[in-house]
Amino acid sequence: MKPPNALATRLSARRVAWLLIALCAVAFPSFSYAAAGPLDLTLSIAGITSVFIFVLAYALVMSEELIHMRKSKPVLVAAGLIWAIVAWVYVQAGMPEEAETAFRETLLEYTELLLFLLVAMTYINAMEERRTFDALRAWLVRKGFSYRSLFWITGVLAFGISAIANNMTTAMLMCAVVLKVAEGDKKFIGLCCVNVVVASNAGGAFSPFGDITTLMVWQGGQVPFEGFFALLLPAIVNFMVPAIIMNFFIINRQPAALTENVWMKRGARRIIVLFLITVAISVLCHSILYLPPAMGMMFGLGLLQFFGYYLRRSLPRSLERKRERYSRRGDWKKLEQLGSVVPFDIFSRIARSEWDTLLFFYGVVLCVGGLGFMGYLSLLSETLYGGWNPVWANVVLGLISAVVDNIPVMFAVLSMAPDMSEGNWLLITLTAGVGGSLLSMGSAAGVALMGQARGIYTFMVHLRWVPAILLGYAASIATHLFINASLF
């Protein structure tokens, strides 16, 4: 038994180590499912060096906008260095197979997530190529809604669409509508962008497919598919509270009428149906067959490939029929458009996936997996969930996700695997999902809109509405604790 002073020194050193790793764990997902290894490396030179490498890599990721370096680069290098250190230590200890097994388990978790996201991104890109989102934007533009109506319509659509599409794509679509209709009115555009960011983040919180964080919780088996819908009302509250407050600051007027006609390409509606079928198959694979959801998604990718084959083979006949029809009508504009039609290529849709993001996930998952194997996750879990009430721990982690991306926050929690009720797992899903709305840089949607509406939607514009967004954050948590009290 260690003397009291030695034990106190060790605990103090552990607190210092925890302070170093806390930001990393909360900032990056990879702490994901890796359990602590047989060797406790939290106070070793190897462990501290690995933490330093991870913090340095994360600092470069946070500086992406300043140094113009893609975020995947530093974490890929960090992942290689950290696992090389882990492997070297275990080789020296005569246990090389321990490190190899841990690496393979972490890699398997990433692979399942990669395949799922790859298929989802491919479907979204296919719908974009078939001009599905362009048609929606054009319809909203043609209707000539008032500013107040446009504010609510784009917010509600962002909330609804983000339940099945990623929040960044949804936010950018709604922002394009606002920029088109309210061109020149910077105050209104900035207000709408804030509303869209809040709505898209809230809409993704109650659906297993709405956000990567909810997907991770579902794939991890912490909450069943249907369990996430308990967050619907809290998510609505999170969106509605700041929206109602911002509504009173809109100068309501009618924008100039605009005419924009966009036709969806052939097969667009059928691709939407295929996507919904793919989602349903993925759910059934996981809930009935107990297979990873990625299997159902890959099956759906096969369906999309077959449909793409049909579109290519039938394209000449389709073009000929349309030429005859437009010629009879004398519609020369549409005849001219037929000359620019190109065959649908499924692999070009896969190539357009956000590979920087997917590689970033790899680096993060492997980095955190390595640090978790060293023992840092167990240390963090003891400190955070061992000493705090889980409710308060989850609320604080949600606030942290305003500074650090919510995906790393959720990965860290899943990696720690604290013993929590379903109500608390839903709470961290909610707070990590909507906490990013507090700052413009707290979510992918906010970062994307700062680029899309550059100079109009800025960090400071968003910051003005933080009190209203924070009120919505607190109200959504209170709603969840009240209506879902039986789950705690």
Secondary structure, DSSP 8 states (H G I E B T S, - for coil): ---HHHHHHHHHHHHHHHHHHHHHHHH-GGGSS----SS--TTSHHHHHHHHHHHHHHHHHHTHHHH---THHHHHHHHHHHHHHHHHHHHHTT-HHHHHHHHHHHHHHHHHHHHHHHHHHHHHHHHHHTTHHHHHHHHHHHHT--HHHHHHHHHHHHHHHTTTS-HHHHHHHHHHHHHHHTTT-HHHHHHHHHHHHHHHHHHTTSSTTT-HHHHHHHHTTSS-GGGGGGGHHHHHHHHHHHHHHHHTT----------------TTHHHHHHHHHHHHHHHHHHHHTS---HHHHHHHHHHHHHHHHHHHHHHHHHHHHHHHHHHHHHT-HHHHHHHTT-----HHHHHHTS-HHHHHHHHHHHHHHHHHHHHTHHHHHHHHHHHHS-HHHHHHHHHHHTTTS-HHHHHHHHHHH-----HHHHHHHHHHHHHGGGGSGGGSHHHHHHHHHTTTTS-HHHHHTTHHHHHHHHHHHHHHHHHHTGGG-
